[in-house]
Structures are given as structure tokens and as C-alpha cells.
Amino acid sequence: MKPDIVLITGSAGLIGSETARFFGEQGYSIVGIDNDFRARFFGEDASTAWNRQQLEAQLTDYRHCDIDIRQTDAIEALFAELSGRIALVVHTAAQPSHDWAAKDPQTDFTVNANGTLNLLEACRKHCPEAPFIFTSTNKVYGDRPNQLPLIEQAKRWELDLNHAYAALGIDETMSIDSCLHSLFGASKVAADVLVQEYGRYFGMKTACFRGGCLTGPAHSGTALHGFLAYLIKCCATGHPYTVLGYEGKQVRDNIHSADLVSAFWHFFQDPKSAAVYNIGGGRDCNCSMLEAIELCEQITGVKLDWSYDPQNRTGDHIWWISDTSRFRKDFPGWSAKRSIADILEEIYAANRLKWRDAG
């Protein structure tokens, strides 16, 4: 039998659910692993239970597994059961917050690093030919981007135009050493290197997608994670928002979940071993906090109730724009198609009635 299953961890989250829907439309059976730890991390408002229910209602061939990826025996048993049928593993499950990691380093590391190891080892034993896609993060570079020659402008920080990264953004040659990562960044570095090593040492087809800000209408955004989704939610509902540090001029690129999953699809068609890609909106889709606030106010017609705290998050980036040249060279048919305004308008349209009723 030809492998017909796409196994997705974090399947009820933003990227996991987008992946499930996309590959389900391509005719694959979907096995999703998600125990809604997001609600434990960030509270009931961040729960992904609603998205799981939608997946189960919308996808005719979706199986949900309420498993903690740290449970070695449970992961091993599931992969053994599905042996011979897994065509692709997409690992999106994580503890995703700097601040939360500092509160509980043990949980952060075991979810992000040990959980990834469990999945890689199960994949090696039971479906070694299946590509393994890992949603890593630009936080593996720690605060090294803050050492770049940045120039303060009226509404944003910007990179000196003479710097090599200025035209396209930061590429994969940036060192991850000798810088402050945060505990979250450290746990993701461990997972990222493991994914690379299983590619190099065992010859598996593996990829680390080092994303900037990942977003979209399925994001259960909170104050600690989910920048754009939470910002426009606050604007629409009148909930106060706090801008942390850098005069609100910190810059992030943003990529829509559908554009990222499109990149997964391209990799799946021609997988590599130990691939590492910076992935994000790049020069075409980025904004500062101040610019994002202005856009949210324009889209919602509501003035955001925001305040400023000069204390930035530890290790937080001042400026991040991803250079996606390496991925586009390997897969020239791919491009990110949505702008910041497109993304925010879609998030607002998908959620405004829910936010209104909740308010």
C-alpha cells in the first residue's frame, strides 16, 4: 500500500490545522496529535478545542489523538500502528512563549526538545522514508539580530542600507552561538539541531523551517503569543494592549499559515536531508508594532486602547525580516502571496462576529 497518512502534531493549532485542511484536500488521511496544552500555557481563551471540533466536522478522514508528545510509549505505539502508511510527518506542537518558558523551564524543554526527539525516533523506526518537517523559529538566532547596525526611524527600526542583510533580510548564515536565546530559544535550538542531525546522521529527509511571526485566522492569539491575531482582537473588542519596549518600533515579518503550508507542500514534493530554511514574509510582508496598530485601527474602525512599557522582553528582537532566498532557490515555484493588510483583514473577517458576541 502506498503511504496515505499525513501525521501532524499540534493539529488543532494555527499551522497544524492549516496543514490538516490542505493535505486533506489533497486526498491524504490525517492523523492529528494535540492535547490542547495551549489552554494550559495561556488560559482558556487560547484553547484550540474549537479548531479541533471544526477539523473533525470538516474533514471526512481525520483521526484525532489526545496525546502528549512527551509520552514516549504512546508516540511509539501510534507510529507502530501506522507503520507503512505514514507519508509525511509535520511537527508543529510546541511551547511557543519566551515568558512562559521562564516560569517552567522543565515543561518548556521537555515539550520542545524531548517531544521532538520522541517523534524523530519513532519516525526513524517506523517510517524512515517519510519526510519530517519541523516548525522551528527565528529565535534559534537568539538576540544576535540586535547586534546589527539598526537605524531608528519615525515608526520603525530599520537596518543600515549598506549591510548585506538590508536588501532581502537575515539569511541562514547568521550564527546561533554566543548570544542570549531565552529558555524558549534554547529548547527550540535543541530540537532544531536534533532534526538536522537525524537528517545528516541517519539520512532521513528532514527540514527546519525557522519562522518569524506565523499568523492567520485560525490563530488563538494571546498576550504571550500570537502578535497580529491578539493585536487586532484587542482593537476590535476594546481590550487594552501593552507595547513592550523599543518605542513600539520593533519590526517583524509575518507569514500567513496558508503560505507556510504551501512551502511544506513544495518540500514534500522534493524533500532534502537536514534542510534549514528561514521562512517568513520577508521584505514584502513586515511591519513595526506602531505600523500594525495603525492598520488594525483602520480595519476595525476602532481606536486601540494601548499603553507603553519600556521594558522589552528578554532576548526579544528589535528587527527581524527573513531572507527566504535559500528556500526559493530550492523551490522556485513558491512565494508568499499575502500582505500584512490582507492577513489582518482576513483575521478580522473570520473572527469579528465571535469577538462581538463574546464582548
C-alpha positions in Angstrom: 0.0 0.0 0.0 1.3 3.5 -0.9 1.7 5.6 2.3 -1.5 7.6 2.6 -1.3 9.3 6.0 0.0 12.8 7.0 0.7 12.8 10.7 0.5 16.2 12.3 1.4 17.3 15.8 -0.3 20.4 17.2 -3.0 19.6 14.7 -5.6 21.9 16.3 -3.2 24.9 16.3 -2.7 27.5 13.7 -0.2 25.8 11.5 -1.3 22.3 12.3 -4.9 22.9 11.4 -3.9 24.7 8.1 -1.7 21.7 7.3 -4.5 19.2 8.1 -7.0 21.0 5.8 -4.5 21.4 3.0 -3.3 17.8 2.9 -6.9 16.5 3.5 -7.9 18.4 0.3 -5.0 16.6 -1.5 -6.6 13.2 -0.6 -4.5 12.2 2.4 -5.8 10.7 5.6 -4.9 12.9 8.5 -3.9 11.7 11.9 -3.7 14.7 14.3 -1.9 14.7 17.7 -3.0 17.6 20.0 -3.8 17.6 23.7 -4.7 21.3 23.9 -1.7 22.3 26.0 -2.1 25.8 24.6 -5.0 26.2 27.1 -2.7 25.2 29.9 0.0 27.5 28.7 -2.1 30.6 28.1 -5.6 30.1 29.6 -9.0 29.0 28.2 -9.1 31.9 25.8 -6.2 30.3 24.0 -7.7 26.8 23.8 -7.7 25.2 20.4 -10.7 22.9 21.2 -12.9 24.9 18.8 -10.5 24.3 16.0 -10.3 20.6 16.7 -14.1 20.4 16.6 -14.0 22.1 13.2 -11.4 19.7 11.8 -13.5 16.7 13.0 -16.6 18.2 11.3 -14.9 19.4 8.1 -12.5 16.5 7.3 -14.1 13.2 6.5 -10.8 11.3 7.1 -9.4 12.9 10.2 -8.4 11.0 13.3 -7.6 12.9 16.5 -5.2 11.6 19.1 -5.2 13.3 22.5 -1.5 12.5 23.2 1.2 14.4 25.0 4.3 14.2 22.7 6.5 13.7 25.8 4.8 10.3 26.3 7.3 8.1 24.6 5.3 4.9 24.8 2.2 6.5 23.4 4.0 8.0 20.5 5.9 4.7 19.8 2.6 2.8 19.9 0.9 5.2 17.4 3.7 5.1 14.9 3.9 1.3 15.2 0.2 1.0 14.5 0.6 3.3 11.4 3.8 1.7 10.2 3.9 1.6 6.4 1.1 4.2 6.0 2.8 7.5 7.0 3.7 9.6 4.0 4.8 12.7 5.9 5.2 14.0 9.5 4.6 17.7 10.2 5.7 18.6 13.7 4.1 21.9 14.8 3.4 21.1 18.5 5.4 23.3 20.9 5.5 25.5 24.0 5.9 28.8 22.0 6.5 31.6 24.5 9.6 33.2 25.9 7.9 34.4 29.1 6.1 31.1 29.8 9.3 29.2 29.4 11.0 31.2 32.1 8.1 30.2 34.5 8.5 26.5 33.9 11.8 25.6 32.1 11.3 21.8 32.7 8.0 21.7 30.8 9.2 24.0 28.1 12.3 21.9 27.4 10.6 18.5 27.6 7.8 19.6 25.3 10.1 21.3 22.7 13.2 19.1 22.9 12.3 15.8 24.3 9.0 15.7 22.5 10.8 16.3 19.2 13.2 13.5 20.0 10.4 11.1 20.6 8.9 11.9 17.2 12.1 11.7 15.3 13.0 8.3 16.9 9.5 6.9 16.2 9.7 8.2 12.6 13.2 6.6 12.2 12.0 3.2 13.4 8.6 3.1 11.7 8.6 5.4 8.7 12.2 6.4 7.8 11.3 7.3 4.2 8.7 9.8 5.3 9.9 13.4 5.2 9.9 15.1 8.7 9.0 18.8 8.7 9.7 20.8 11.9 8.4 24.3 12.6 11.4 25.8 14.2 11.8 29.5 14.9 13.9 32.5 14.2 14.5 32.6 18.0 17.2 30.0 17.4 19.4 33.0 16.5 18.9 34.4 20.0 19.4 38.2 20.3 22.2 38.2 17.7 20.0 40.2 15.3 20.1 43.0 17.8 23.8 43.5 17.1 23.0 44.5 13.6 23.5 48.2 12.7 20.0 49.5 13.2 18.7 53.0 12.5 15.7 54.5 14.3 13.1 55.9 12.0 9.8 57.7 12.8 7.7 54.5 13.1 10.2 51.6 12.9 13.7 50.4 13.3 15.5 49.7 10.0 18.7 48.1 9.0 21.6 50.2 7.6 21.1 50.0 3.8 24.8 49.2 3.4 24.5 45.9 5.3 24.5 42.6 3.5 21.1 41.7 5.0 19.4 45.0 4.1 18.0 44.1 0.7 16.4 40.7 1.5 16.6 40.2 5.2 18.5 37.8 7.5 19.7 34.5 6.0 20.8 31.2 7.5 24.5 32.2 7.7 23.7 34.2 10.9 25.4 32.5 13.9 23.4 31.0 16.7 26.3 31.0 19.1 27.5 33.4 21.9 24.2 35.2 22.3 21.2 35.3 24.6 18.4 32.9 23.5 15.9 32.8 26.3 15.0 29.4 27.7 12.4 29.0 24.9 15.0 29.8 22.3 17.4 27.2 23.9 14.8 24.4 23.8 14.0 25.2 20.2 17.7 25.2 19.3 18.0 21.7 20.8 15.0 20.5 18.7 16.3 22.2 15.6 19.7 20.6 15.9 18.1 17.2 16.5 16.1 17.5 13.4 19.2 18.4 11.4 21.1 15.5 12.9 18.5 12.9 12.1 18.9 14.1 8.5 22.7 14.0 8.4 23.4 11.0 10.6 20.5 8.7 9.6 19.9 10.1 6.1 16.3 11.0 6.8 14.6 13.7 4.8 14.2 16.5 7.4 13.6 20.2 7.3 13.7 23.0 9.9 11.5 25.9 8.9 12.8 28.8 11.0 9.7 31.0 11.0 9.3 34.6 12.0 5.7 35.5 13.0 3.3 32.9 11.8 -0.3 34.0 11.7 -3.8 33.6 10.2 -7.5 33.4 11.1 -7.1 30.1 13.0 -4.7 31.6 15.5 -5.9 31.6 19.1 -3.8 34.7 19.9 -2.9 35.7 23.4 -0.7 38.4 25.1 2.2 35.9 25.3 1.9 34.5 21.8 0.2 35.4 18.5 1.2 39.0 17.9 -1.1 40.1 15.0 -4.1 38.0 15.9 -4.1 39.2 19.5 -3.5 42.8 18.5 -6.4 43.1 16.2 -8.6 41.2 18.7 -7.8 43.8 21.3 -8.5 46.6 18.9 -11.9 45.1 17.9 -13.0 44.3 21.4 -11.7 47.3 23.3 -9.3 45.2 25.4 -6.2 47.2 26.5 -2.9 46.3 24.8 0.6 46.9 26.2 3.5 47.5 23.8 6.7 46.2 25.3 10.0 48.1 24.6 11.8 49.5 21.7 9.5 52.5 21.4 7.0 50.3 19.6 9.2 50.4 16.6 10.3 46.8 16.6 9.9 45.1 13.2 8.6 41.6 12.4 7.9 39.9 9.2 4.7 37.9 9.1 3.7 34.9 7.0 0.2 33.6 6.6 -0.3 30.0 7.7 -1.5 29.1 4.2 1.7 30.4 2.6 3.8 28.4 5.1 1.8 25.2 4.4 2.3 25.8 0.7 6.1 25.8 1.5 5.6 22.4 3.3 3.9 21.1 0.2 6.8 22.1 -2.1 9.3 20.5 0.3 7.2 17.3 0.4 7.4 17.0 -3.4 11.2 17.1 -3.4 12.5 16.6 0.1 16.1 17.2 1.2 18.1 15.9 4.2 18.9 18.3 7.1 17.5 21.3 5.2 17.3 24.6 7.1 15.2 27.5 5.8 14.5 30.9 7.2 10.8 31.4 6.3 8.6 34.5 6.7 7.0 37.4 4.9 10.4 38.9 4.1 10.7 42.3 2.6 7.2 42.1 1.1 5.3 41.5 4.4 6.6 43.1 7.5 5.6 45.8 9.9 6.6 47.5 13.1 4.3 47.5 16.2 3.3 51.1 15.6 2.5 50.4 11.9 0.5 47.3 12.9 -1.6 49.3 15.4 -2.4 51.9 12.6 -3.5 49.1 10.3 -5.7 47.4 13.0 -7.4 50.8 13.7 -8.1 51.3 10.0 -9.5 47.9 9.5 -11.7 47.8 12.6 -12.6 51.5 12.8 -11.8 51.4 16.5 -9.1 53.2 18.3 -6.8 50.8 20.2 -6.5 51.3 23.9 -2.8 50.8 24.3 0.0 51.8 26.7 3.7 51.6 26.6 6.1 49.6 28.9 9.7 50.5 28.2 10.9 47.0 29.4 11.2 44.8 26.4 11.0 41.0 26.7 14.4 39.4 27.5 16.2 38.5 24.2 13.4 40.0 22.1 14.4 41.0 18.6 14.4 44.7 17.6 14.3 43.9 13.9 13.7 40.6 12.1 13.0 40.2 8.4 13.6 36.7 6.9 15.6 36.2 3.8 13.8 33.3 2.1 16.2 33.1 -0.8 17.5 29.6 0.1 14.0 28.1 0.1 13.1 29.9 -3.1 16.3 28.7 -4.8 15.4 25.1 -3.9 11.7 25.6 -4.7 11.3 28.4 -7.3 7.6 27.8 -7.7 6.9 29.0 -4.2 6.2 32.6 -3.0 4.3 34.2 -0.1 1.2 35.7 -1.5 -0.4 37.8 1.3 0.4 41.2 2.6 0.1 42.5 6.2 -3.2 44.2 5.4 -4.5 41.0 3.7 -3.7 39.0 6.7 -5.2 41.4 9.2 -8.4 41.8 7.2 -8.8 38.0 7.0 -8.3 37.6 10.7 -10.8 40.3 11.4 -13.4 39.0 8.9 -13.1 35.4 10.3 -13.5 36.4 14.0 -15.4 39.7 14.3 -18.8 38.1 14.9 -17.3 35.8 17.6 -15.5 38.7 19.2 -18.7 40.9 19.1 -20.8 38.1 20.8 -18.1 37.5 23.4 -17.9 41.2 24.2 
